[in-house]
Amino acid sequence: MKKFTKFLIILALLPMLFLSSCKEDDAATGVDNPAFEALQTYLIDNQMDLNQIISTTENGKFATTTKDGKYIIDIRSAEDFGKGHLDGAVNSSLVNILETAKAADKPILVVCYTGQTAARAVVALRLSGYPNAALLKWGMSNQGNSGPWDGNIGDAAKDHANWTNDAPVNPSTYPAPVLYTTATEGAVILKERVQAMLENTAWSIKNPDVLATPSNYQINNYFSEGDWNAFGHFKGAHRLNPLTLNGSQVFNLDPNQTIVTYCYTGQTSSIITAYLHVLGYDKAKSLLFGMNGLQHSHSQWTDNTAITANQWTTGGH
């Protein structure tokens, strides 16, 4: 009788185990995540995948001059703006950038101290009806106030125990972030997520923190394989590039981890991190100043002339 009772209990539990397994499978494929699916579809269908936000047809990745015909929004502090700014610029906070942009009668150029915060503003703008918005590369550091960049270049990774030339980590696949919203339309979800990104102030990280314990983060190196090999990289790092929704590479990122993206200057990684925040990877961070802070004196900067312009020159470019 006891054996028969145990058999009945097992039979009763089998459907529950099957349903649990189905739910796990659904989570991995996004079936139980309709808000993310709606956002993903909307972004892809409207040519707003990550690669299309990083670089636009008109402006490329960054603007390198303050040429005429731009509506300049300066997102530095009001105090610093008052001490001097580009001719015709208006002052705004990052969080209010979309409100400030409503007055623009020309393509927008966003300016900050180093180009890294402006990168976040440009993501918000390019996802909100301003596809030709651009950021000023290097920020005001390249307009006579070079201190913020001059003080942050260096060779922190040189001969460091957690800097290596190992092969990249083999990526795993993770479920998409769960987006908590009552909205069902992709456009509405995007608007909510852009505002959430603008309000996320914990978006950056400094290289000593990552070098000390790289295992605390999911680290992604965002540049070419040749530069990956030449410069070296953080121990345990991935090299996921182009990291698009359409190519599903973004699902190699763990939404429960602190994802650290780094590039040459910290400006592209800031764009990527802002985009990840929009997708719901709220713990993602951009490594400030990129390779310029990690391996500034490395010969690869000049060996690969395609990246030479991404090496900061003391005093400005």
MARZA-791941 format. One line per 2 residues: number of its first residue (from 1); their letters; for each residue x, y, z of C-alpha. Coordinates in Angstrom, 3 decimals. Example, Ala and Ser with C-alpha at 12.3 -4.5 7.8 and 13.67 -1.06 7.14 Angstrom:
# MARZA-791941
1	as	12.300 -4.500 7.800 | 13.670 -1.060 7.140
***
This chain:
# MARZA-791941
1	mk	0.000 0.000 0.000 | 2.853 2.412 0.869
3	kf	4.529 1.732 -2.479 | 1.260 2.397 -4.290
5	tk	0.821 5.688 -2.396 | 4.355 6.795 -3.351
7	fl	3.571 5.914 -6.966 | 0.454 8.109 -6.883
9	ii	2.444 11.008 -5.392 | 5.040 10.744 -8.157
11	la	2.294 10.719 -10.791 | 0.791 13.850 -9.240
13	ll	4.145 15.658 -9.250 | 5.052 14.894 -12.865
15	pm	2.771 17.571 -14.425 | 4.180 20.175 -12.037
17	lf	7.742 19.276 -13.006 | 6.814 19.463 -16.684
19	ls	5.217 22.888 -16.267 | 8.234 24.162 -14.333
21	sc	10.536 22.971 -17.098 | 8.380 24.705 -19.701
23	ke	8.528 27.963 -17.763 | 12.327 27.792 -17.643
25	dd	12.456 27.144 -21.379 | 10.061 30.022 -21.998
27	aa	12.232 32.360 -19.952 | 15.259 31.449 -22.033
29	tg	13.447 32.200 -25.278 | 11.620 35.293 -24.080
31	vd	8.128 33.781 -24.506 | 7.121 34.905 -21.009
33	np	8.586 38.365 -21.541 | 6.120 40.154 -23.857
35	af	7.299 43.674 -23.010 | 10.881 42.899 -23.989
37	ea	9.696 41.153 -27.145 | 7.600 44.188 -28.097
39	lq	10.543 46.517 -27.478 | 12.953 44.296 -29.398
41	ty	10.629 44.077 -32.403 | 10.021 47.821 -32.409
43	li	13.729 48.667 -32.267 | 14.656 46.267 -35.060
45	dn	11.727 47.251 -37.296 | 12.533 50.955 -36.906
47	qm	16.266 50.674 -37.600 | 17.247 51.337 -33.999
49	dl	19.364 48.284 -33.256 | 22.575 48.976 -31.347
51	nq	24.832 49.291 -34.389 | 22.429 51.838 -35.902
53	ii	22.470 53.923 -32.720 | 26.251 53.820 -32.304
55	st	26.816 55.190 -35.790 | 24.378 57.142 -37.974
57	te	24.592 57.710 -41.713 | 24.995 61.476 -41.398
59	ng	27.187 61.845 -38.321 | 29.030 58.563 -38.108
61	kf	29.985 57.806 -34.539 | 30.985 61.241 -33.215
63	at	31.307 64.838 -34.304 | 34.873 66.109 -34.087
65	tt	34.198 69.793 -34.739 | 31.649 72.356 -33.612
67	kd	30.698 73.190 -37.174 | 27.907 75.635 -37.939
69	gk	24.356 74.461 -38.353 | 24.075 72.651 -35.035
71	yi	21.788 73.214 -32.071 | 24.311 72.804 -29.252
73	id	23.142 71.429 -25.910 | 25.766 71.634 -23.158
75	ir	25.039 69.241 -20.282 | 27.824 70.354 -17.970
77	sa	26.913 71.980 -14.664 | 25.279 75.392 -14.769
79	ed	28.314 76.788 -12.945 | 30.800 75.534 -15.535
81	fg	28.507 76.532 -18.367 | 28.426 80.042 -16.924
83	kg	32.231 80.226 -16.946 | 32.296 79.702 -20.688
85	hl	30.637 77.672 -23.414 | 30.431 77.232 -27.155
87	dg	28.783 80.092 -28.986 | 25.026 79.638 -29.150
89	av	24.908 76.680 -26.754 | 22.059 76.138 -24.315
91	ns	22.496 74.488 -20.932 | 20.566 71.397 -19.837
93	sl	20.836 68.539 -17.400 | 21.142 65.034 -18.795
95	vn	17.833 63.939 -17.315 | 16.002 66.837 -19.022
97	il	17.719 66.488 -22.407 | 14.554 65.454 -24.248
99	et	12.634 68.464 -22.963 | 15.475 70.792 -23.968
101	ak	15.635 69.161 -27.396 | 12.083 70.243 -28.207
103	aa	13.371 73.753 -28.961 | 15.948 72.520 -31.469
105	dk	15.549 73.924 -34.973 | 18.738 72.289 -36.288
107	pi	20.480 68.936 -35.831 | 21.559 68.572 -32.202
109	lv	25.155 68.445 -30.962 | 25.568 67.432 -27.300
111	vc	28.578 68.603 -25.310 | 29.874 67.516 -21.894
113	yt	33.288 67.383 -20.184 | 34.784 64.280 -21.837
115	gq	32.224 63.005 -24.345 | 31.196 60.097 -22.140
117	ta	28.072 61.586 -20.542 | 27.042 63.195 -23.829
119	ar	27.066 59.687 -25.292 | 24.149 58.783 -23.025
121	av	22.271 61.885 -24.100 | 22.756 60.992 -27.754
123	va	21.317 57.508 -27.213 | 18.211 59.072 -25.682
125	lr	17.912 61.501 -28.585 | 18.512 58.978 -31.358
127	ls	15.865 56.712 -29.816 | 13.395 59.593 -29.438
129	gy	13.012 61.066 -32.896 | 16.358 62.857 -33.288
131	pn	18.316 60.354 -35.418 | 20.918 62.925 -36.478
133	aa	21.857 63.977 -32.943 | 25.606 63.815 -32.366
135	ll	28.055 64.137 -29.502 | 31.235 66.177 -29.553
137	kw	34.112 63.705 -29.336 | 36.276 64.313 -26.236
139	gm	33.759 66.942 -25.040 | 34.981 70.332 -23.864
141	sn	38.349 68.728 -23.119 | 39.095 69.263 -26.797
143	qg	37.962 72.882 -26.701 | 40.665 74.291 -24.444
145	ns	39.777 72.614 -21.149 | 41.785 69.395 -21.390
147	gp	42.022 68.686 -17.658 | 39.316 65.999 -17.390
149	wd	41.051 63.904 -20.052 | 44.673 64.771 -19.215
151	gn	44.173 63.584 -15.652 | 42.764 60.181 -16.568
153	ig	45.125 58.679 -19.128 | 47.645 56.074 -17.997
155	da	48.854 52.483 -18.062 | 46.929 50.953 -15.182
157	ak	46.796 47.537 -16.868 | 50.484 47.276 -17.749
159	dh	52.000 44.152 -16.110 | 48.865 43.723 -13.976
161	an	48.097 40.184 -12.819 | 44.509 40.491 -14.030
163	wt	45.486 41.619 -17.532 | 46.009 38.771 -19.980
165	nd	46.304 37.605 -23.577 | 44.066 34.568 -23.088
167	ap	41.327 33.676 -25.569 | 37.920 35.249 -24.928
169	vn	35.453 33.406 -22.719 | 33.025 31.152 -24.582
171	ps	29.676 32.929 -24.260 | 26.612 31.405 -22.644
173	ty	23.011 32.292 -23.501 | 20.777 34.047 -20.980
175	pa	17.131 35.097 -20.825 | 16.322 38.703 -21.634
177	pv	15.738 41.169 -18.795 | 12.153 41.237 -17.564
179	ly	10.605 44.667 -18.159 | 7.957 45.640 -15.627
181	tt	5.430 47.835 -17.398 | 1.723 47.970 -18.125
183	at	2.462 49.163 -21.658 | 2.157 46.731 -24.547
185	eg	3.194 48.858 -27.535 | 6.871 48.983 -28.419
187	av	6.928 52.762 -28.869 | 5.445 53.363 -25.423
189	il	7.769 50.864 -23.760 | 10.739 52.524 -25.466
191	ke	9.734 55.946 -24.170 | 9.524 54.586 -20.620
193	rv	12.844 52.814 -20.899 | 14.660 55.851 -22.321
195	qa	13.511 57.923 -19.361 | 14.604 55.172 -16.962
197	ml	18.027 55.199 -18.626 | 18.353 58.969 -18.237
199	en	17.543 58.642 -14.534 | 20.116 55.868 -13.994
201	ta	23.129 57.632 -12.486 | 25.131 54.483 -11.622
203	ws	26.372 53.919 -15.166 | 30.166 54.197 -14.927
205	ik	33.057 52.394 -13.266 | 36.783 53.145 -12.874
207	np	39.519 50.815 -14.039 | 41.105 50.094 -10.590
209	dv	37.830 48.505 -9.447 | 37.658 46.173 -12.433
211	la	41.367 45.334 -12.417 | 41.219 44.413 -8.732
213	tp	38.440 41.809 -9.081 | 37.426 41.196 -12.702
215	sn	35.532 38.069 -11.640 | 32.934 40.339 -10.013
217	yq	31.769 41.490 -13.445 | 30.788 40.240 -16.858
219	in	33.315 42.192 -18.899 | 32.910 42.847 -22.601
221	ny	35.674 44.224 -24.791 | 34.183 46.153 -27.719
223	fs	36.845 46.436 -30.358 | 38.544 44.421 -33.095
225	eg	40.128 41.020 -32.637 | 43.497 42.432 -33.694
227	dw	43.407 45.086 -30.982 | 42.082 42.540 -28.479
229	na	45.176 40.431 -29.085 | 47.655 43.318 -29.235
231	fg	46.562 45.288 -26.175 | 45.562 42.309 -24.061
233	hf	42.410 42.415 -21.959 | 40.865 41.835 -18.551
235	kg	41.084 38.284 -17.274 | 37.820 36.488 -18.053
237	ah	36.635 39.064 -20.593 | 34.306 38.423 -23.513
239	rl	34.582 39.956 -26.966 | 30.957 40.368 -28.060
241	np	30.745 42.591 -31.105 | 28.460 43.905 -32.685
243	lt	26.158 42.892 -29.787 | 22.956 43.443 -31.742
245	ln	19.385 42.419 -31.029 | 18.926 41.221 -34.585
247	gs	21.943 38.952 -34.295 | 20.890 37.769 -30.803
249	qv	24.401 38.402 -29.444 | 22.938 40.605 -26.735
251	fn	21.530 37.434 -25.162 | 25.079 36.418 -24.297
253	ld	24.842 39.029 -21.539 | 23.584 38.054 -18.097
255	pn	20.941 40.533 -16.873 | 21.704 39.570 -13.275
257	qt	25.398 40.449 -13.578 | 27.143 43.812 -13.508
259	iv	28.123 44.059 -17.166 | 31.186 46.230 -17.806
261	ty	31.786 47.353 -21.388 | 35.050 48.968 -22.416
263	cy	36.371 50.435 -25.652 | 39.164 52.822 -26.686
265	tg	37.869 56.084 -25.183 | 34.874 55.274 -22.999
267	qt	32.577 57.085 -25.412 | 31.405 54.104 -27.467
269	ss	31.118 51.987 -24.316 | 28.963 54.727 -22.815
271	ii	26.641 54.542 -25.831 | 26.467 50.758 -25.473
273	ta	25.810 50.937 -21.733 | 23.010 53.465 -22.212
275	yl	21.442 51.208 -24.835 | 21.718 48.218 -22.497
277	hv	19.945 50.228 -19.797 | 17.118 50.896 -22.246
279	lg	16.853 47.145 -22.817 | 16.644 46.501 -19.082
281	yd	20.248 45.600 -18.240 | 20.067 48.144 -15.439
283	ka	23.311 47.098 -13.708 | 25.455 47.637 -16.814
285	ks	28.418 50.016 -16.526 | 30.837 51.746 -18.876
287	ll	34.550 51.719 -18.068 | 35.605 55.358 -17.894
289	fg	38.304 56.483 -20.366 | 38.634 52.998 -21.859
291	mn	42.018 51.860 -23.155 | 43.374 55.386 -22.737
293	gl	43.391 54.755 -19.012 | 44.570 51.154 -19.252
295	qh	47.301 51.074 -21.914 | 47.850 54.649 -23.088
297	sh	51.524 54.227 -23.991 | 51.070 50.908 -25.841
299	sq	52.543 50.766 -29.353 | 49.284 49.417 -30.819
301	wt	47.903 52.952 -30.938 | 50.362 53.793 -33.692
303	dn	50.796 50.287 -35.125 | 47.101 50.266 -36.063
305	ta	46.570 53.643 -37.728 | 42.810 53.013 -37.826
307	it	42.657 53.687 -34.078 | 45.355 56.342 -33.685
309	an	42.749 59.107 -33.568 | 41.245 57.415 -30.489
311	qw	44.379 57.950 -28.402 | 44.099 61.077 -26.302
313	tt	46.924 63.567 -26.764 | 47.763 65.578 -23.658
315	gg	46.446 69.094 -24.076 | 43.857 68.096 -26.680
317	h	43.638 66.923 -30.273
***
